[in-house]
Amino acid sequence: MELYQAEWCPHSHAVRQRLTELGVDVALRQVPAEPDDRDGLERVSGDREIPVLVTDDGEVLHGEEEILPWLDERFAERPDADAHRAKAREKTLS
């Protein structure tokens, strides 16, 4: 799977965090900061907004509202998901 995203994007962060909690490996594809510069993303997904998840079977999911439920339907949380959530909370509080 490939996740088109940016480190500064809170929606991308939510998807990356959930992928970690589920133990799902994904290739991260960084996109330009400006939507007008995201021609490559538009060719792949038909859109310039992030995040976009391209599944192994080629399905294209747009935004955390589509991506998160799709992930939750297909993957079980890893045993240390709560520890990952706690570390993420620590990081945001510091």
Salt bridges, closest charged atoms under 4 A:
GLU2 OE2 - ARG29 NH2 2.86
GLU7 OE1 - ARG16 NH2 3.45
GLU21 OE1 - ARG18 NH1 2.69
GLU21 OE1 - ARG85 NH1 3.11
ASP39 OD1 - ARG48 NH2 2.52
GLU42 OE1 - ARG48 NH2 2.80
ASP47 OD2 - HIS62 ND1 3.62
GLU64 OE2 - HIS11 ND1 2.33
ASP72 OD1 - ARG18 NE 2.79
GLU73 OE1 - ARG74 NH1 3.16
GLU77 OE2 - ARG18 NH1 2.58
GLU77 OE2 - ARG85 NH1 2.90
ASP80 OD1 - ARG78 NE 2.45
ASP80 OD2 - HIS84 NE2 3.36
ASP82 OD1 - ARG85 NH2 2.53
